[in-house]
């Protein structure tokens, strides 16, 4: 059920990308306005409200919190089909971001309680399958039904489905609830939870470096927001073909990345302390160059699609090892709050800024009559993929040498 909800949440966000050409034309948007809608407008409120949702998830019934957020975002999703201009779409994306922000902190907190340190990355990877499934579903729906239904009807239909999916979650129980209600942790204020979360963060160089690596990876991933436009405008793809190929490739690459990240991260963690992060350093060192090579490949050749697959894999491979590590060094009573803080950083400073950066850069290159403006903007924007390597390596070294300070706080895993 969590995978389905995550898939729906991701599809909600990615329908904007999948219908980018139609929405830009219908609402008469500039590239900067579109980048704001897909990045900053959604992510800013998603990230900030996510921090509040994280503190609530550390105190309240988590399934009901998830259901409430899903209901809000689904109703807004259904109403998005009626917007007629940039301002209305901006309001819809903002409210949708607030609703969706409840899912990840609460769901990852649940998984952290249910699975041990050496199995946690795989559990998170399975939850994160919602990312490639949701992205591919959005693109394939756009390519298959977009011409007949239009983008407005697709938004409304998925919103109605989300309401039907969220309602049964209200009946689920939280196994933590009874014992948690008796503890002092459930009675702590939001301010106290945030202070304790901050103490854990500043006391752990490994945790700070790991989150910085996640921010850099999401920034580079955010610059791929114009991927469909790039295929159509600068590589000669038909719009429907571009939608379908992006959807299919992200499904295959995204699932592969999630599972490789989960299994590989847990395998490395079982072998050595800091293994989750060593694994990420190795993966990005091997795969990051393909994100640059891809832009110069002949789109009619096999290597073009191999590089596209690897780039899609990079977008999901880091999620499970990163959040498994974060949970391992965070006390259980502030785990959802720390997850929300990490999501705030990676979403707002990473993905959102990446979206905005590539939109501004592409428009600047268009004004300067650069031959392939989207290609040039994306090449610059993906440089942070390379910068993740020293971040994850140094974080792993710090974790290996015990620079995570778990002993000062109850509930953190002792062996990381």
N, C-alpha and C positions, 0 to 999 in steps of 0.2 A: 504494500500500500504506500509506503514511503517513497519507493522508486516511482510509482505512478504519479504521486503528487509532485515529486521533483521533476519528472518529465513534463508534466503540465505547466509547472512554473517556468521551466526553461523555454518551452514552446511559446508561452506568453511573451517572453522577452524577444525571442528570435523571429517571431512573425514579422516584426518591424524590419528586420534585416532581409528576410525572405521576400517580402513585398516592397523592398526599398525603391525599386524603379517606379512601381505603381503609386506608392504613397507620396514620393517626392513630386511626381507629376500631378496627382490629384489635389494635394494640399499646397502645391506651389512652394515647396521648401527649397532652401539653399542647402549645400552640403554641410555647412556649419550647423544650421538648424536641425538637420537630420541627425548629425553626430550628437547634438545636445539631447535630442529625444531618445536616442538609443544608448547614450552614455550618461552624461552628467545629470540630466533631469530625472532619470529613473534611479541611477546609482546613488546620487547624493542622499535622497530620502530613504532609499533601501538600506544604505549603510548606516545612517544616523539612527533611524528607527530600529534597525537591527540590534544596535547596542542596547536599547531599551528592552527589546524583545529577549535579548540574552539574559538580562537581569531577571526578567519575568520568568524565563524558562528555568532559572536556578531556584525559583521559589514556588511556582504554580504547577498545575497539571499540564504536562507538556503536550499530550495528544489534543487536548481541547484548545490549547493555544495555537497549535498547528492548524486545526480545523477552522478556527475563527479567522486566522490570516488568509487561509485558502478561500474562504467564502468572500471576504472583502475583495481580494484580487480578482476572483472569478466574475463577480458582479461588475466590477470596473472593466474587465476584459470584454464582457458582453456589450457594455455600453460604448466601448471604443469604436464599434462599428458605425456609430452615429456622428462622430466628430466631423467638423467641416473646415477647420483651420488649425494653424500652429498652436494657438493659445489653448484651444480645447484639448488637443492631443497632449500638450504639455501637462495640463491638469490631470488627464487620465493616466499618463505615465507616472506622474508623481504619486497619486493615490494607489496605483497598482504596486509601486515599489514598496510602499508602507505595508501593504497587505502581505506581500511575498516575503518580507523580511523575517517573519516568524519561523519559517520552515527550517532553515539550516541550523541555527543555534539550538533549537529544541531537538531536532532529529539527530544531529551529531552528538548532542549530550546524551540522548537515549542510547545510541550505539556505544558511546564511551563507557556507559554503565554496564552494558550487556556483554561486551567482548574484552578479552585480556589484551595486554600490550602487544603481544606477538601475533594476534589475529585481527587487530583493530584496523589496520590499513586495508585489508581485504574487505572487511565489512563496510568501511567507508567507500571503497571502490565500487562495491555493488550498489550502494545508495547513489553514488555519482554516475552510475549508468544512465540516470535520468538526464544528464547533460547531453551525451550524444543522441540518445533516443529523442529527447525533446527538440534538439536542434534539427536533426534529420526529419522528424515529423513535420516541423514547421516548413522546411524547404520543400519537402516532397508534397505536402498539402498545397503549398503555393504553386508548385509546378504542375500538379495534377488537377487541382480544382480551382486554381486561381482564375483561369480563363473563363470558366463557366459561372462560378459563384462570386468572384470578386473578393478583394481583400476584406471588405466590410463584413460580409456574411461569414467568412472564415473566422474572424475575430469573435463574432457573436456566438457562433456554434461552439467554439472551444470554451468560451466563458460559461455557457449553459452546462457543458459537460463537467467543468470544474466544480460548479455548485453541486451537481449530483454526486460527485466523487467526495467532496468535503463533508457532506452531511453525516455519513456513517461514522466518521472519525470522532465526532462529538461523543459517541458512546464508548470509546476506548478508555481503558484505565491506565494509569501510570503506576508501574510497580514500585516506584520510589515513593509515592505519595504518602503512605501511612507512616513509614519510618521517618521520612523527611519532615512531615508535619510536626513530629515530636522533637525535632532537633532545633538548635538555635539558628542554624543556617537559614531555615525557611523564614525566620523573623527578621533577618538582617535587612536594612534599608538598601535602596539602590545605591546611595552614596557610599555605604560601607562596602558593598560588593565591588564597586568600581575602584575604590581605594585598594582593596586587597588584590584585585586584578592587576593594577598598576605596580604594586609591590612585587608581584611575581614576575612581571615583565622586566622591570629595571634590575631585578636580581638575577636575571638569566641572560647573559650575552648570547648564548646559543639560540634562545627563543627569539630575541630581537633580530638576529641575523637571518634566522629562518623566515620570519615574517617579511623582512626586507627582500629576501629572494623571491618570495611569493608575490610581492608588489611588482617587482621587475618583470616577472614572468607574465603577470596579468596585464601590465602596461603593454608589453610586446604583443600579447594576444589581442588586446583591445584595438590595436592598430589594424587588425584584419577586418574591421567592420565594413570596409568598402570592398571586400573580396568579390562579391557578386558583380558590383559595378565594374571592377577591374577586369573580370572575365568577359563581360559584355562589351565594354567600351575600348579596352586595350588589348584583348586577346581574341576578339571576334566571335564569341560564343552567342548563340541564340538565347534569349532570356529564359525560356522554359527549360532548355537544356542546362543552362547554368544553375538554375534553381535545383533541378534534379541531381546534377552531378555533385553540387556542394552538399546537398542533403545526404546522398548515398555515401560520399567520401567521409563526411563527418561521422556518420553512423559507424562505418567500419573503423576509421582511425580513432574516433572517440572511444568506442568500446575497447579497442585494443589498448589504447593509452590508459584507460581506467583500470583494466585488469592487470596489465603489466605493472602499473604503478602500485596496485594493491599487493599483488603476489611478490613482485620484485622487492618492494620496500620491506615487507614482512620477512622475506628470506634474508636480506642483508641485515635487518635488525636482529634476527636470531643469531647471526654470526658475530656481530660486534656492536658495541654501544655507538649510538649515533648513526646506525645503519640506514634508517629511513632517509637521512639527509645525504649520506655518502652516495646512496643510490641515485638521488636526484642530481647531484653534481656530475655523476658519470653519464646519466641519460642526456642531460643538456649539453655536455661536452661533445657527445657523439652526434646528437640530432640537430642542434642549433644551426650548424652550417647549411643544412638542407633548406632552411627557411629563406636563405639568401639565394642559393642556387636555383631554387624553384622559379624565381622571378625572371630568370634568363633562359629557361627551358622552352623548347619548341612545344606549343600546346598540342601538336599532333603526335608527339612522341610518348613512349611509355614512361620515361623518366619524369615527365611533367606530372603524371598522376602518382608516381611513387613519391615524389617530393610533396605533393599535395597531401597524400596520406600521412606522411611523417609530420607535416605541419599540423594537421588535425590531431594527431596523436599527442603532440607537444602541449596542446591546449587542455588536455585532461590528465596527463600522466602524473603531474605534480600534486594533484588535489589530495589523494588518499595518503601518500607518505607525509605530506606537510601537516595535515590536520591530525594524523595519528601521532606525530611527534608532539604537536601542540598539546594534545590531550594527555600525553604521557608525562609532561612536565608541569601540568596544571592541576591544582587541588580540585577534587570533584565538586565542591560546593560553589566554585566560580568557573567551572569548566565551560558552561554555555556562554557566560559573559566573555571569557577569553576568546572563544570561537567567534563570537559576534564582533569583538574588537579586531581580530585578524581579518574577518570578512569586510569590516569597515575599511581597513587599510588596503587590502587587495582590491576591493571593488572601487573605492573612491579614488585612492591615489594610484591604483593600477589600471584596471579596465576602463574606468571613466575618463581618466586623463589621457589614456592611450587613444580612446575614441575621439576625444576632442582635439588632441594633438594632430592626428592624421587628417582630420577634417579640415582644420586650419591650414595645415601644410599643403594638402592637395589643392585647396583653393588658391593659395599663394603661388604654387607652381603653375596652375592654370593661368593666372593673371600674368605670370612671367613667361608664358608661352613655352613652358618646358614640354618636350616631346611626349613623354609618358608620365603625366603628373601623379597618377595614383601609384604607379610602380615606384617612382622615386620617393614618394612620401612613405610608402610601406617599407621600403628598404631601410630608410632611416629609423622608422618606428620600431622595427624588429631588433635593433641593436641590443636592447636590454636583455634579450634571450641569452646573449653571451655573458652579460654581467651577472646573471644568476649563478654561474658556475663558481666563482670565488665565494659568493655569499653562502651557498649551500655547503661548500667544502669547509669554510671556516666555521660555520655553525656546527657541522658534524665534528670537527676537531674540538670545539669547545664542549660539546656534549660528551665526547669521549673522555675528556679530562675533567668531567664533573662540573662544568660551569653552567649549571642549570638551577642550582639552589633549591632543589625540591625538599630538602630536609627541614627547611624553615616553615613549611606549610603542611598541614595534614591532608592526606588524600591523594597526593601526587604519586605516580609510580616511582619506585626506588631505583629500579634498573632501567636506564634509558639507552 
